[in-house]
């Protein structure tokens, strides 16, 4: 997943979380439309929170769902 903003910095022993999330999105069974809908939900959540960490994480994850949607659409 190359065009999305990088995940927040984590200690080395916790970076597996980022790798696992990226792997799951690449291998997801969700359709392009479902991935795009989830990205939109995450963007709404980000807009509704005052907590910067939650907002940033939701936006980063939304970008990754949008990439997954684009990949699914391109391969269809």
PDB file with one MODEL, atoms N, CA, C and O in Angstrom:
MODEL        1
ATOM      1  N   UNK A   1       0.860  -1.171   0.000  1.00  0.00           N
ATOM      2  CA  UNK A   1       0.000   0.000   0.000  1.00  0.00           C
ATOM      3  C   UNK A   1       0.906   1.233   0.000  1.00  0.00           C
ATOM      4  O   UNK A   1       1.466   1.600   1.033  1.00  0.00           O
ATOM      5  N   UNK A   2       1.038   1.844  -1.126  1.00  0.00           N
ATOM      6  CA  UNK A   2       2.089   2.825  -1.272  1.00  0.00           C
ATOM      7  C   UNK A   2       1.660   4.279  -1.185  1.00  0.00           C
ATOM      8  O   UNK A   2       2.433   5.090  -0.676  1.00  0.00           O
ATOM      9  N   UNK A   3       0.498   4.653  -1.639  1.00  0.00           N
ATOM     10  CA  UNK A   3       0.158   6.070  -1.686  1.00  0.00           C
ATOM     11  C   UNK A   3      -0.480   6.597  -0.401  1.00  0.00           C
ATOM     12  O   UNK A   3      -0.609   7.810  -0.238  1.00  0.00           O
ATOM     13  N   UNK A   4      -0.869   5.735   0.488  1.00  0.00           N
ATOM     14  CA  UNK A   4      -1.470   6.173   1.757  1.00  0.00           C
ATOM     15  C   UNK A   4      -0.388   6.718   2.681  1.00  0.00           C
ATOM     16  O   UNK A   4       0.777   6.330   2.599  1.00  0.00           O
ATOM     17  N   UNK A   5      -0.791   7.608   3.546  1.00  0.00           N
ATOM     18  CA  UNK A   5       0.151   8.112   4.551  1.00  0.00           C
ATOM     19  C   UNK A   5       0.672   6.952   5.377  1.00  0.00           C
ATOM     20  O   UNK A   5      -0.023   5.950   5.550  1.00  0.00           O
ATOM     21  N   UNK A   6       1.882   7.075   5.885  1.00  0.00           N
ATOM     22  CA  UNK A   6       2.432   5.973   6.690  1.00  0.00           C
ATOM     23  C   UNK A   6       1.683   5.834   8.009  1.00  0.00           C
ATOM     24  O   UNK A   6       1.110   6.788   8.535  1.00  0.00           O
ATOM     25  N   UNK A   7       1.711   4.621   8.516  1.00  0.00           N
ATOM     26  CA  UNK A   7       1.149   4.377   9.838  1.00  0.00           C
ATOM     27  C   UNK A   7       1.935   5.186  10.863  1.00  0.00           C
ATOM     28  O   UNK A   7       3.090   5.533  10.614  1.00  0.00           O
ATOM     29  N   UNK A   8       1.335   5.493  12.004  1.00  0.00           N
ATOM     30  CA  UNK A   8       2.079   6.189  13.059  1.00  0.00           C
ATOM     31  C   UNK A   8       3.245   5.326  13.539  1.00  0.00           C
ATOM     32  O   UNK A   8       3.231   4.102  13.409  1.00  0.00           O
ATOM     33  N   UNK A   9       4.225   5.979  14.082  1.00  0.00           N
ATOM     34  CA  UNK A   9       5.406   5.280  14.579  1.00  0.00           C
ATOM     35  C   UNK A   9       5.037   4.394  15.769  1.00  0.00           C
ATOM     36  O   UNK A   9       4.295   4.796  16.665  1.00  0.00           O
ATOM     37  N   UNK A  10       5.574   3.188  15.746  1.00  0.00           N
ATOM     38  CA  UNK A  10       5.373   2.239  16.841  1.00  0.00           C
ATOM     39  C   UNK A  10       6.717   1.638  17.215  1.00  0.00           C
ATOM     40  O   UNK A  10       7.628   1.593  16.388  1.00  0.00           O
ATOM     41  N   UNK A  11       6.850   1.176  18.454  1.00  0.00           N
ATOM     42  CA  UNK A  11       8.063   0.443  18.809  1.00  0.00           C
ATOM     43  C   UNK A  11       8.203  -0.787  17.911  1.00  0.00           C
ATOM     44  O   UNK A  11       7.209  -1.343  17.444  1.00  0.00           O
ATOM     45  N   UNK A  12       9.429  -1.197  17.679  1.00  0.00           N
ATOM     46  CA  UNK A  12       9.719  -2.329  16.788  1.00  0.00           C
ATOM     47  C   UNK A  12       8.867  -3.552  17.098  1.00  0.00           C
ATOM     48  O   UNK A  12       8.360  -4.200  16.182  1.00  0.00           O
ATOM     49  N   UNK A  13       8.703  -3.875  18.377  1.00  0.00           N
ATOM     50  CA  UNK A  13       7.976  -5.093  18.747  1.00  0.00           C
ATOM     51  C   UNK A  13       6.473  -5.015  18.460  1.00  0.00           C
ATOM     52  O   UNK A  13       5.782  -6.032  18.509  1.00  0.00           O
ATOM     53  N   UNK A  14       5.970  -3.830  18.164  1.00  0.00           N
ATOM     54  CA  UNK A  14       4.539  -3.665  17.893  1.00  0.00           C
ATOM     55  C   UNK A  14       4.220  -3.413  16.418  1.00  0.00           C
ATOM     56  O   UNK A  14       3.050  -3.271  16.063  1.00  0.00           O
ATOM     57  N   UNK A  15       5.213  -3.355  15.575  1.00  0.00           N
ATOM     58  CA  UNK A  15       4.991  -3.035  14.157  1.00  0.00           C
ATOM     59  C   UNK A  15       4.254  -4.130  13.401  1.00  0.00           C
ATOM     60  O   UNK A  15       3.754  -3.900  12.299  1.00  0.00           O
ATOM     61  N   UNK A  16       4.186  -5.299  13.979  1.00  0.00           N
ATOM     62  CA  UNK A  16       3.451  -6.390  13.340  1.00  0.00           C
ATOM     63  C   UNK A  16       1.990  -6.009  13.124  1.00  0.00           C
ATOM     64  O   UNK A  16       1.337  -6.514  12.211  1.00  0.00           O
ATOM     65  N   UNK A  17       1.484  -5.118  13.967  1.00  0.00           N
ATOM     66  CA  UNK A  17       0.085  -4.692  13.843  1.00  0.00           C
ATOM     67  C   UNK A  17      -0.136  -4.014  12.486  1.00  0.00           C
ATOM     68  O   UNK A  17      -1.109  -4.307  11.792  1.00  0.00           O
ATOM     69  N   UNK A  18       0.762  -3.117  12.118  1.00  0.00           N
ATOM     70  CA  UNK A  18       0.650  -2.432  10.825  1.00  0.00           C
ATOM     71  C   UNK A  18       0.739  -3.427   9.677  1.00  0.00           C
ATOM     72  O   UNK A  18      -0.056  -3.381   8.738  1.00  0.00           O
ATOM     73  N   UNK A  19       1.708  -4.321   9.761  1.00  0.00           N
ATOM     74  CA  UNK A  19       1.899  -5.305   8.694  1.00  0.00           C
ATOM     75  C   UNK A  19       0.675  -6.204   8.547  1.00  0.00           C
ATOM     76  O   UNK A  19       0.249  -6.505   7.432  1.00  0.00           O
ATOM     77  N   UNK A  20       0.117  -6.626   9.662  1.00  0.00           N
ATOM     78  CA  UNK A  20      -1.058  -7.491   9.626  1.00  0.00           C
ATOM     79  C   UNK A  20      -2.257  -6.766   9.015  1.00  0.00           C
ATOM     80  O   UNK A  20      -2.996  -7.347   8.221  1.00  0.00           O
ATOM     81  N   UNK A  21      -2.448  -5.513   9.380  1.00  0.00           N
ATOM     82  CA  UNK A  21      -3.577  -4.761   8.829  1.00  0.00           C
ATOM     83  C   UNK A  21      -3.429  -4.605   7.322  1.00  0.00           C
ATOM     84  O   UNK A  21      -4.399  -4.776   6.583  1.00  0.00           O
ATOM     85  N   UNK A  22      -2.225  -4.284   6.860  1.00  0.00           N
ATOM     86  CA  UNK A  22      -1.999  -4.155   5.421  1.00  0.00           C
ATOM     87  C   UNK A  22      -2.245  -5.482   4.706  1.00  0.00           C
ATOM     88  O   UNK A  22      -2.860  -5.509   3.640  1.00  0.00           O
ATOM     89  N   UNK A  23      -1.767  -6.581   5.287  1.00  0.00           N
ATOM     90  CA  UNK A  23      -1.984  -7.904   4.691  1.00  0.00           C
ATOM     91  C   UNK A  23      -3.471  -8.241   4.621  1.00  0.00           C
ATOM     92  O   UNK A  23      -3.947  -8.772   3.617  1.00  0.00           O
ATOM     93  N   UNK A  24      -4.192  -7.932   5.679  1.00  0.00           N
ATOM     94  CA  UNK A  24      -5.632  -8.240   5.702  1.00  0.00           C
ATOM     95  C   UNK A  24      -6.387  -7.443   4.649  1.00  0.00           C
ATOM     96  O   UNK A  24      -7.304  -7.963   4.014  1.00  0.00           O
ATOM     97  N   UNK A  25      -6.008  -6.190   4.463  1.00  0.00           N
ATOM     98  CA  UNK A  25      -6.682  -5.385   3.443  1.00  0.00           C
ATOM     99  C   UNK A  25      -6.355  -5.882   2.036  1.00  0.00           C
ATOM    100  O   UNK A  25      -7.213  -5.855   1.154  1.00  0.00           O
ATOM    101  N   UNK A  26      -5.134  -6.328   1.824  1.00  0.00           N
ATOM    102  CA  UNK A  26      -4.768  -6.855   0.509  1.00  0.00           C
ATOM    103  C   UNK A  26      -5.528  -8.145   0.198  1.00  0.00           C
ATOM    104  O   UNK A  26      -5.857  -8.410  -0.959  1.00  0.00           O
ATOM    105  N   UNK A  27      -5.804  -8.936   1.218  1.00  0.00           N
ATOM    106  CA  UNK A  27      -6.448 -10.243   1.017  1.00  0.00           C
ATOM    107  C   UNK A  27      -7.937 -10.236   1.363  1.00  0.00           C
ATOM    108  O   UNK A  27      -8.551 -11.299   1.447  1.00  0.00           O
ATOM    109  N   UNK A  28      -8.513  -9.081   1.559  1.00  0.00           N
ATOM    110  CA  UNK A  28      -9.903  -9.004   2.002  1.00  0.00           C
ATOM    111  C   UNK A  28     -10.864  -9.617   0.987  1.00  0.00           C
ATOM    112  O   UNK A  28     -10.627  -9.577  -0.220  1.00  0.00           O
ATOM    113  N   UNK A  29     -11.932 -10.174   1.492  1.00  0.00           N
ATOM    114  CA  UNK A  29     -12.996 -10.731   0.654  1.00  0.00           C
ATOM    115  C   UNK A  29     -13.998  -9.648   0.271  1.00  0.00           C
ATOM    116  O   UNK A  29     -14.878  -9.879  -0.559  1.00  0.00           O
ATOM    117  N   UNK A  30     -13.865  -8.456   0.879  1.00  0.00           N
ATOM    118  CA  UNK A  30     -14.820  -7.381   0.624  1.00  0.00           C
ATOM    119  C   UNK A  30     -14.714  -6.883  -0.816  1.00  0.00           C
ATOM    120  O   UNK A  30     -13.634  -6.857  -1.408  1.00  0.00           O
ATOM    121  N   UNK A  31     -15.850  -6.493  -1.354  1.00  0.00           N
ATOM    122  CA  UNK A  31     -15.884  -5.942  -2.709  1.00  0.00           C
ATOM    123  C   UNK A  31     -15.337  -4.518  -2.700  1.00  0.00           C
ATOM    124  O   UNK A  31     -15.130  -3.915  -1.647  1.00  0.00           O
ATOM    125  N   UNK A  32     -15.113  -4.007  -3.891  1.00  0.00           N
ATOM    126  CA  UNK A  32     -14.666  -2.626  -4.035  1.00  0.00           C
ATOM    127  C   UNK A  32     -15.660  -1.665  -3.384  1.00  0.00           C
ATOM    128  O   UNK A  32     -15.270  -0.715  -2.704  1.00  0.00           O
ATOM    129  N   UNK A  33     -16.934  -1.925  -3.600  1.00  0.00           N
ATOM    130  CA  UNK A  33     -17.974  -1.054  -3.036  1.00  0.00           C
ATOM    131  C   UNK A  33     -17.976  -1.105  -1.510  1.00  0.00           C
ATOM    132  O   UNK A  33     -18.155  -0.080  -0.852  1.00  0.00           O
ATOM    133  N   UNK A  34     -17.779  -2.287  -0.954  1.00  0.00           N
ATOM    134  CA  UNK A  34     -17.747  -2.417   0.504  1.00  0.00           C
ATOM    135  C   UNK A  34     -16.528  -1.714   1.096  1.00  0.00           C
ATOM    136  O   UNK A  34     -16.622  -1.071   2.142  1.00  0.00           O
ATOM    137  N   UNK A  35     -15.397  -1.836   0.430  1.00  0.00           N
ATOM    138  CA  UNK A  35     -14.192  -1.151   0.907  1.00  0.00           C
ATOM    139  C   UNK A  35     -14.383   0.362   0.847  1.00  0.00           C
ATOM    140  O   UNK A  35     -13.997   1.078   1.771  1.00  0.00           O
ATOM    141  N   UNK A  36     -14.977   0.844  -0.235  1.00  0.00           N
ATOM    142  CA  UNK A  36     -15.216   2.279  -0.373  1.00  0.00           C
ATOM    143  C   UNK A  36     -16.209   2.768   0.680  1.00  0.00           C
ATOM    144  O   UNK A  36     -16.041   3.857   1.229  1.00  0.00           O
ATOM    145  N   UNK A  37     -17.229   1.983   0.961  1.00  0.00           N
ATOM    146  CA  UNK A  37     -18.206   2.356   1.989  1.00  0.00           C
ATOM    147  C   UNK A  37     -17.547   2.428   3.362  1.00  0.00           C
ATOM    148  O   UNK A  37     -17.836   3.333   4.144  1.00  0.00           O
ATOM    149  N   UNK A  38     -16.664   1.478   3.658  1.00  0.00           N
ATOM    150  CA  UNK A  38     -15.967   1.490   4.950  1.00  0.00           C
ATOM    151  C   UNK A  38     -15.049   2.700   5.036  1.00  0.00           C
ATOM    152  O   UNK A  38     -14.932   3.313   6.097  1.00  0.00           O
ATOM    153  N   UNK A  39     -14.406   3.047   3.947  1.00  0.00           N
ATOM    154  CA  UNK A  39     -13.557   4.240   3.935  1.00  0.00           C
ATOM    155  C   UNK A  39     -14.387   5.484   4.249  1.00  0.00           C
ATOM    156  O   UNK A  39     -13.952   6.351   5.007  1.00  0.00           O
ATOM    157  N   UNK A  40     -15.567   5.565   3.670  1.00  0.00           N
ATOM    158  CA  UNK A  40     -16.440   6.710   3.933  1.00  0.00           C
ATOM    159  C   UNK A  40     -16.871   6.745   5.398  1.00  0.00           C
ATOM    160  O   UNK A  40     -16.905   7.814   6.006  1.00  0.00           O
ATOM    161  N   UNK A  41     -17.199   5.594   5.965  1.00  0.00           N
ATOM    162  CA  UNK A  41     -17.558   5.533   7.389  1.00  0.00           C
ATOM    163  C   UNK A  41     -16.412   6.040   8.257  1.00  0.00           C
ATOM    164  O   UNK A  41     -16.629   6.789   9.210  1.00  0.00           O
ATOM    165  N   UNK A  42     -15.202   5.632   7.926  1.00  0.00           N
ATOM    166  CA  UNK A  42     -14.036   6.057   8.704  1.00  0.00           C
ATOM    167  C   UNK A  42     -13.802   7.558   8.575  1.00  0.00           C
ATOM    168  O   UNK A  42     -13.421   8.207   9.549  1.00  0.00           O
ATOM    169  N   UNK A  43     -14.022   8.116   7.395  1.00  0.00           N
ATOM    170  CA  UNK A  43     -13.859   9.562   7.215  1.00  0.00           C
ATOM    171  C   UNK A  43     -14.909  10.335   8.029  1.00  0.00           C
ATOM    172  O   UNK A  43     -14.616  11.398   8.576  1.00  0.00           O
ATOM    173  N   UNK A  44     -16.111   9.803   8.104  1.00  0.00           N
ATOM    174  CA  UNK A  44     -17.154  10.433   8.924  1.00  0.00           C
ATOM    175  C   UNK A  44     -16.763  10.376  10.395  1.00  0.00           C
ATOM    176  O   UNK A  44     -16.887  11.370  11.111  1.00  0.00           O
ATOM    177  N   UNK A  45     -16.288   9.211  10.849  1.00  0.00           N
ATOM    178  CA  UNK A  45     -15.831   9.082  12.237  1.00  0.00           C
ATOM    179  C   UNK A  45     -14.721  10.080  12.531  1.00  0.00           C
ATOM    180  O   UNK A  45     -14.709  10.705  13.591  1.00  0.00           O
ATOM    181  N   UNK A  46     -13.793  10.229  11.600  1.00  0.00           N
ATOM    182  CA  UNK A  46     -12.683  11.163  11.792  1.00  0.00           C
ATOM    183  C   UNK A  46     -13.194  12.595  11.919  1.00  0.00           C
ATOM    184  O   UNK A  46     -12.701  13.364  12.745  1.00  0.00           O
ATOM    185  N   UNK A  47     -14.165  12.945  11.112  1.00  0.00           N
ATOM    186  CA  UNK A  47     -14.708  14.300  11.139  1.00  0.00           C
ATOM    187  C   UNK A  47     -15.478  14.592  12.419  1.00  0.00           C
ATOM    188  O   UNK A  47     -15.597  15.748  12.825  1.00  0.00           O
ATOM    189  N   UNK A  48     -15.997  13.555  13.052  1.00  0.00           N
ATOM    190  CA  UNK A  48     -16.837  13.743  14.233  1.00  0.00           C
ATOM    191  C   UNK A  48     -16.080  13.714  15.551  1.00  0.00           C
ATOM    192  O   UNK A  48     -16.670  13.994  16.595  1.00  0.00           O
ATOM    193  N   UNK A  49     -14.787  13.381  15.538  1.00  0.00           N
ATOM    194  CA  UNK A  49     -14.055  13.290  16.794  1.00  0.00           C
ATOM    195  C   UNK A  49     -13.159  14.502  17.008  1.00  0.00           C
ATOM    196  O   UNK A  49     -12.667  15.112  16.059  1.00  0.00           O
ATOM    197  N   UNK A  50     -12.964  14.831  18.267  1.00  0.00           N
ATOM    198  CA  UNK A  50     -12.043  15.898  18.635  1.00  0.00           C
ATOM    199  C   UNK A  50     -10.691  15.339  19.059  1.00  0.00           C
ATOM    200  O   UNK A  50      -9.776  16.099  19.378  1.00  0.00           O
ATOM    201  N   UNK A  51     -10.559  14.024  19.064  1.00  0.00           N
ATOM    202  CA  UNK A  51      -9.336  13.383  19.534  1.00  0.00           C
ATOM    203  C   UNK A  51      -8.417  13.166  18.336  1.00  0.00           C
ATOM    204  O   UNK A  51      -8.718  12.370  17.447  1.00  0.00           O
ATOM    205  N   UNK A  52      -7.298  13.881  18.321  1.00  0.00           N
ATOM    206  CA  UNK A  52      -6.396  13.871  17.177  1.00  0.00           C
ATOM    207  C   UNK A  52      -5.910  12.472  16.817  1.00  0.00           C
ATOM    208  O   UNK A  52      -5.890  12.124  15.636  1.00  0.00           O
ATOM    209  N   UNK A  53      -5.523  11.672  17.780  1.00  0.00           N
ATOM    210  CA  UNK A  53      -5.012  10.335  17.496  1.00  0.00           C
ATOM    211  C   UNK A  53      -6.046   9.455  16.819  1.00  0.00           C
ATOM    212  O   UNK A  53      -5.724   8.710  15.894  1.00  0.00           O
ATOM    213  N   UNK A  54      -7.280   9.538  17.272  1.00  0.00           N
ATOM    214  CA  UNK A  54      -8.359   8.751  16.664  1.00  0.00           C
ATOM    215  C   UNK A  54      -8.651   9.270  15.259  1.00  0.00           C
ATOM    216  O   UNK A  54      -8.848   8.488  14.329  1.00  0.00           O
ATOM    217  N   UNK A  55      -8.678  10.580  15.115  1.00  0.00           N
ATOM    218  CA  UNK A  55      -8.931  11.177  13.796  1.00  0.00           C
ATOM    219  C   UNK A  55      -7.846  10.759  12.796  1.00  0.00           C
ATOM    220  O   UNK A  55      -8.149  10.340  11.679  1.00  0.00           O
ATOM    221  N   UNK A  56      -6.587  10.879  13.209  1.00  0.00           N
ATOM    222  CA  UNK A  56      -5.481  10.519  12.314  1.00  0.00           C
ATOM    223  C   UNK A  56      -5.521   9.043  11.932  1.00  0.00           C
ATOM    224  O   UNK A  56      -5.335   8.694  10.766  1.00  0.00           O
ATOM    225  N   UNK A  57      -5.764   8.183  12.911  1.00  0.00           N
ATOM    226  CA  UNK A  57      -5.812   6.740  12.637  1.00  0.00           C
ATOM    227  C   UNK A  57      -6.965   6.408  11.694  1.00  0.00           C
ATOM    228  O   UNK A  57      -6.804   5.598  10.781  1.00  0.00           O
ATOM    229  N   UNK A  58      -8.114   7.022  11.904  1.00  0.00           N
ATOM    230  CA  UNK A  58      -9.267   6.759  11.037  1.00  0.00           C
ATOM    231  C   UNK A  58      -8.990   7.211   9.606  1.00  0.00           C
ATOM    232  O   UNK A  58      -9.374   6.530   8.655  1.00  0.00           O
ATOM    233  N   UNK A  59      -8.332   8.346   9.449  1.00  0.00           N
ATOM    234  CA  UNK A  59      -8.025   8.837   8.106  1.00  0.00           C
ATOM    235  C   UNK A  59      -6.994   7.957   7.400  1.00  0.00           C
ATOM    236  O   UNK A  59      -7.115   7.687   6.205  1.00  0.00           O
ATOM    237  N   UNK A  60      -5.989   7.518   8.137  1.00  0.00           N
ATOM    238  CA  UNK A  60      -4.983   6.628   7.553  1.00  0.00           C
ATOM    239  C   UNK A  60      -5.629   5.312   7.134  1.00  0.00           C
ATOM    240  O   UNK A  60      -5.345   4.795   6.054  1.00  0.00           O
ATOM    241  N   UNK A  61      -6.486   4.776   7.978  1.00  0.00           N
ATOM    242  CA  UNK A  61      -7.159   3.523   7.644  1.00  0.00           C
ATOM    243  C   UNK A  61      -8.117   3.715   6.463  1.00  0.00           C
ATOM    244  O   UNK A  61      -8.239   2.834   5.612  1.00  0.00           O
ATOM    245  N   UNK A  62      -8.789   4.859   6.414  1.00  0.00           N
ATOM    246  CA  UNK A  62      -9.679   5.151   5.283  1.00  0.00           C
ATOM    247  C   UNK A  62      -8.902   5.155   3.971  1.00  0.00           C
ATOM    248  O   UNK A  62      -9.377   4.635   2.962  1.00  0.00           O
ATOM    249  N   UNK A  63      -7.713   5.741   3.987  1.00  0.00           N
ATOM    250  CA  UNK A  63      -6.886   5.755   2.779  1.00  0.00           C
ATOM    251  C   UNK A  63      -6.542   4.335   2.336  1.00  0.00           C
ATOM    252  O   UNK A  63      -6.533   4.036   1.142  1.00  0.00           O
ATOM    253  N   UNK A  64      -6.265   3.478   3.287  1.00  0.00           N
ATOM    254  CA  UNK A  64      -5.929   2.095   2.947  1.00  0.00           C
ATOM    255  C   UNK A  64      -7.148   1.334   2.408  1.00  0.00           C
ATOM    256  O   UNK A  64      -7.014   0.512   1.501  1.00  0.00           O
ATOM    257  N   UNK A  65      -8.316   1.603   2.956  1.00  0.00           N
ATOM    258  CA  UNK A  65      -9.528   0.992   2.407  1.00  0.00           C
ATOM    259  C   UNK A  65      -9.790   1.499   0.987  1.00  0.00           C
ATOM    260  O   UNK A  65     -10.232   0.737   0.127  1.00  0.00           O
ATOM    261  N   UNK A  66      -9.520   2.772   0.742  1.00  0.00           N
ATOM    262  CA  UNK A  66      -9.701   3.309  -0.608  1.00  0.00           C
ATOM    263  C   UNK A  66      -8.729   2.660  -1.589  1.00  0.00           C
ATOM    264  O   UNK A  66      -9.092   2.380  -2.731  1.00  0.00           O
ATOM    265  N   UNK A  67      -7.494   2.421  -1.147  1.00  0.00           N
ATOM    266  CA  UNK A  67      -6.531   1.717  -2.001  1.00  0.00           C
ATOM    267  C   UNK A  67      -7.001   0.293  -2.290  1.00  0.00           C
ATOM    268  O   UNK A  67      -6.888  -0.188  -3.418  1.00  0.00           O
ATOM    269  N   UNK A  68      -7.523  -0.371  -1.273  1.00  0.00           N
ATOM    270  CA  UNK A  68      -8.035  -1.730  -1.464  1.00  0.00           C
ATOM    271  C   UNK A  68      -9.205  -1.716  -2.446  1.00  0.00           C
ATOM    272  O   UNK A  68      -9.321  -2.603  -3.291  1.00  0.00           O
ATOM    273  N   UNK A  69     -10.067  -0.713  -2.333  1.00  0.00           N
ATOM    274  CA  UNK A  69     -11.202  -0.596  -3.257  1.00  0.00           C
ATOM    275  C   UNK A  69     -10.712  -0.397  -4.683  1.00  0.00           C
ATOM    276  O   UNK A  69     -11.234  -1.013  -5.613  1.00  0.00           O
ATOM    277  N   UNK A  70      -9.721   0.452  -4.860  1.00  0.00           N
ATOM    278  CA  UNK A  70      -9.184   0.707  -6.198  1.00  0.00           C
ATOM    279  C   UNK A  70      -8.545  -0.550  -6.780  1.00  0.00           C
ATOM    280  O   UNK A  70      -8.707  -0.844  -7.964  1.00  0.00           O
ATOM    281  N   UNK A  71      -7.828  -1.283  -5.952  1.00  0.00           N
ATOM    282  CA  UNK A  71      -7.195  -2.525  -6.417  1.00  0.00           C
ATOM    283  C   UNK A  71      -8.248  -3.545  -6.826  1.00  0.00           C
ATOM    284  O   UNK A  71      -8.087  -4.231  -7.835  1.00  0.00           O
ATOM    285  N   UNK A  72      -9.311  -3.651  -6.062  1.00  0.00           N
ATOM    286  CA  UNK A  72     -10.381  -4.592  -6.381  1.00  0.00           C
ATOM    287  C   UNK A  72     -11.078  -4.183  -7.685  1.00  0.00           C
ATOM    288  O   UNK A  72     -11.387  -5.023  -8.530  1.00  0.00           O
ATOM    289  N   UNK A  73     -11.317  -2.885  -7.825  1.00  0.00           N
ATOM    290  CA  UNK A  73     -11.985  -2.380  -9.025  1.00  0.00           C
ATOM    291  C   UNK A  73     -11.127  -2.640 -10.266  1.00  0.00           C
ATOM    292  O   UNK A  73     -11.640  -3.035 -11.313  1.00  0.00           O
ATOM    293  N   UNK A  74      -9.824  -2.414 -10.137  1.00  0.00           N
ATOM    294  CA  UNK A  74      -8.909  -2.598 -11.268  1.00  0.00           C
ATOM    295  C   UNK A  74      -8.807  -4.059 -11.692  1.00  0.00           C
ATOM    296  O   UNK A  74      -8.589  -4.358 -12.866  1.00  0.00           O
ATOM    297  N   UNK A  75      -8.964  -4.963 -10.731  1.00  0.00           N
ATOM    298  CA  UNK A  75      -8.825  -6.383 -11.060  1.00  0.00           C
ATOM    299  C   UNK A  75     -10.144  -7.023 -11.490  1.00  0.00           C
ATOM    300  O   UNK A  75     -10.172  -8.191 -11.878  1.00  0.00           O
ATOM    301  N   UNK A  76     -11.228  -6.266 -11.422  1.00  0.00           N
ATOM    302  CA  UNK A  76     -12.547  -6.821 -11.786  1.00  0.00           C
ATOM    303  C   UNK A  76     -12.774  -6.814 -13.275  1.00  0.00           C
ATOM    304  O   UNK A  76     -13.829  -7.246 -13.741  1.00  0.00           O
TER     305      UNK A  76
ENDMDL
END
